[in-house]
Amino acid sequence: MTALAARLRFARTSSGRIGLTACFLLLALILIGPVFAPHDPAGIAGLPLQRPDGQFLLGTDSLGRDVLSRVLWGGRSIVGLAALATSLAYVVGIAIGLVAGYSRTLVDPLLMRVMDVILAFPPLLFLLVLATGAGHNAGILVFGVATVHVPSIARIVRAATQETAVRGYVEASVARGERVHAVLRREILPNILGTVLADAGIRLTGSIIIIASVNFLGLGLQPPAADWALMISENRGGITLQPWAVAAPAFLIAFLTVAVNLVADAVARSLGRSTAQKRVAR
Amino acid sequence: MTELAAPELALSDVPRRRRHPLVFFVVRRVAAGLATLFVVSILLFVGTNVLPGDVASAVLGRDSTPAGLAHIRQELHLNRPAPERYWNWLSGFVQGNLGNSVAGQAVSGQPTPISSLIGDRIKNTAVLALFTILLLVPLSIGFGVYAATRAGRSVDHAITTVSLVAISLPEFVTGTLLILLIAQWLGFLPGVSLISIGDTVFSDLSILVLPVLTLLAASLAQTVRMVRAGMVEVLRSDYVEWARLSGHRERDVVLRYALRNALGPTVQVIALNIQWLVGGIVVTEFVFGYPGIGQALVQAVSARDVPYVQSVGLLIAIVYISLNVIADLLVVLLVPKLRTAQ
């Protein structure tokens, strides 16, 4: 109950409300925007680098594709991949943290040392190394971004598990003869989930930032995919002739990350956390 | 911190009777850093060698013939087992031999030592980082303290909100928006930071302005928020109240009593943010076409220049991990409670 109350409380702060509204607007744009796309996002519709006019409301890009249509289609990958990577990170991080926190054997220090090594990598370097070794594609990107998040999630889960494992109701269920996975899933997990998910929004912002950055560097999604970050890097060369092909996706990414982070900040604050202590990994 | 007996050496400028376990802490932290680096080097090697396509096919590209491939493999010792290649790379690296660039060889047909390619780039990156840090430190302390002394007022809200927005933006978006706004629409400052052959970065410092601003945006926002948080806490403490009640001027209370005590955590925050600049520099250099080591790394990844990514990656990891160690050591040096803990 308290968790639910706290979750609603964030919407009462003005920054939380603004962020939430902006998130809904963007989600609507991303989900139903493609229906209103006037042109094929991948098809060449006119001359390259045309300024906005009646036919192309945001002009055309460096290959002559309609910028508006590409903008309407291009939010799916960024949000979808970030959500996927963040969820994957939580699933793996929670599993590792539960096992490490509940186990009283060598498994715990072993898992945590592995986590320390991942933390020692600058996140972007980690992704660049992966891109060199395993190629440039969305699957590798999601795997890499999830891996970058796992250690810090596992640490929080481990600490919360250790705290919860000594409670009376957990000991009672162990005494009843419940199996380990039942104890973890039914007794411990539901009680630590609130704590663990409190900074999900901040991690989602982090995923969006790093996925967009890798795509921008040309080391993630490959052309002709319609993706906001990729659009910026494709059209940078024509910025003097047709700034809108760069400005439109840049504004949308800015709008997206700020909106998600406003909500994340408001949620974390309503749960009594200081987000000042965290920064999304780059 | 450590349960070991106090060592012989104590900080001469810290007048305490008890000897400090500081040296052991330093040695232990540095040793842990070196061990981490070793593991990171293994991961770098394994990570860049995941795909079956090897360096030889990257050198020859489309012109590859089985005979040519075999020749190159022989020449680059690619037919040796992976542990042996790893060891050769690492021992060479430690002796200053970073290996040969595959892309360089593909272009010139000659073995191109990586060390000959990166000298100027490291200098350029160092200049960019240095300018950013020189502005970051005073500005974050200044804005952070200012916001903290006005906590809850509109100036504080403005600083907090602006910094939240700045933190949220990826560097490449900040950089792109700055190029659009300042270089394109307002028409001053170059939007591309190229250095012509024969020139150095100091020939035209205006190329540094937008990259430094881009890097400052996210890192400054972060440090300001954290300095503010630390300072607000200190300003609420009993001894600050005591200093006020004793009739000290507010200025003295803030600068002489509160700031000094907030400085320990602040230094760590700033050190950590300098560490986090690593990723930002790579992206920022790419946005502005600035010829630093980060831009070269991105190009090497695109070209799958495995030896280059390995060696430059390890160099970056060394900087990153060293900064982490330094941040930890600084905190212990600056926070008396930690320094004297047994």
Contacts between the chains, C-beta under 8 A, distances in Angstrom:
chain1	res1	chain2	res2	distance
A	15	B	161	7.2
A	15	B	164	7.7
A	116	B	36	7.2
A	117	B	36	6.5
A	117	B	39	4.9
A	117	B	40	6.9
A	117	B	43	7.0
A	120	B	36	4.6
A	120	B	37	7.9
A	120	B	39	7.6
A	120	B	40	5.7
A	120	B	317	7.4
A	120	B	320	7.6
A	120	B	321	5.9
A	120	B	324	7.5
A	121	B	40	6.4
A	121	B	43	7.4
A	121	B	317	6.9
A	121	B	320	7.8
A	122	B	275	8.0
A	122	B	278	4.6
A	122	B	279	5.4
A	122	B	316	6.6
A	122	B	317	7.3
A	122	B	320	4.9
A	123	B	279	6.1
A	124	B	278	7.4
A	124	B	279	3.6
A	124	B	282	5.7
A	124	B	283	7.2
A	125	B	278	7.2
A	125	B	279	7.3
A	125	B	282	7.8
A	125	B	313	5.8
A	125	B	316	5.6
A	125	B	317	6.8
A	125	B	320	7.6
A	126	B	47	8.0
A	128	B	282	7.6
A	128	B	297	6.4
A	128	B	298	7.2
A	128	B	301	4.9
A	128	B	309	6.9
A	128	B	313	7.3
A	129	B	43	7.6
A	129	B	44	6.0
A	129	B	47	4.2
A	129	B	48	5.8
A	129	B	309	6.5
A	129	B	313	5.8
A	130	B	47	6.0
A	130	B	50	7.8
A	131	B	301	5.3
A	132	B	47	7.5
A	132	B	48	4.8
A	132	B	300	7.6
A	132	B	301	4.9
A	132	B	304	5.8
A	132	B	306	6.3
A	132	B	309	4.6
A	133	B	46	7.8
A	133	B	47	4.8
A	133	B	48	4.5
A	133	B	49	6.0
A	133	B	50	3.7
A	133	B	51	5.8
A	133	B	306	7.8
A	134	B	47	7.9
A	134	B	50	4.6
A	134	B	51	5.9
A	135	B	51	6.1
A	205	B	168	6.2
A	208	B	170	7.9
A	209	B	168	7.9
A	209	B	170	4.4
A	210	B	170	7.9
A	212	B	170	5.4
A	212	B	172	7.4
A	212	B	173	7.6
A	213	B	170	5.3
A	213	B	171	7.1
A	213	B	172	5.8
A	213	B	279	7.9
A	213	B	283	5.3
A	216	B	170	7.8
A	216	B	172	4.7
A	216	B	283	7.3
A	216	B	286	7.9
A	217	B	283	6.9
A	217	B	286	5.9
A	217	B	298	5.2
A	217	B	301	7.9
A	218	B	298	7.9
A	218	B	302	6.3
A	219	B	298	7.2
A	219	B	301	5.7
A	219	B	302	6.8
A	229	B	172	7.4
A	232	B	172	6.9
A	232	B	173	7.7
A	232	B	176	5.7
A	233	B	172	8.0
A	236	B	176	7.5
A	239	B	179	6.9
A	239	B	180	7.2
A	239	B	184	6.4
A	239	B	191	7.3
A	240	B	184	6.9
A	243	B	180	5.8
A	243	B	184	5.8
A	246	B	176	6.1
A	246	B	180	6.7
A	247	B	180	5.6
A	250	B	173	5.4
A	250	B	176	4.7
A	250	B	177	5.7
A	250	B	180	7.2
A	251	B	177	7.9
A	253	B	170	6.8
A	253	B	173	5.1
A	254	B	168	7.8
A	254	B	169	5.6
A	254	B	173	5.2
A	254	B	177	6.8
A	257	B	168	4.3
A	257	B	169	6.0
A	257	B	170	6.6
A	257	B	173	7.5
A	258	B	164	7.8
A	258	B	165	5.3
A	258	B	168	4.4
A	258	B	169	7.1
A	260	B	168	7.5
A	261	B	164	6.6
A	261	B	167	6.9
A	261	B	168	3.9
A	262	B	164	6.9
A	262	B	168	7.8
A	265	B	164	6.1
A	274	B	229	6.0
A	276	B	225	4.5
A	276	B	226	5.2
A	276	B	228	7.3
A	276	B	229	4.0
A	277	B	226	7.0
A	277	B	229	7.4
A	279	B	167	6.6
A	279	B	222	5.0
A	279	B	273	7.8
A	279	B	276	6.7
A	280	B	167	7.6
A	281	B	276	7.9
A	281	B	279	7.8
A	282	B	171	7.4
A	282	B	218	7.8
A	282	B	276	6.1
A	282	B	279	3.7
A	282	B	280	5.7
A	282	B	283	7.8
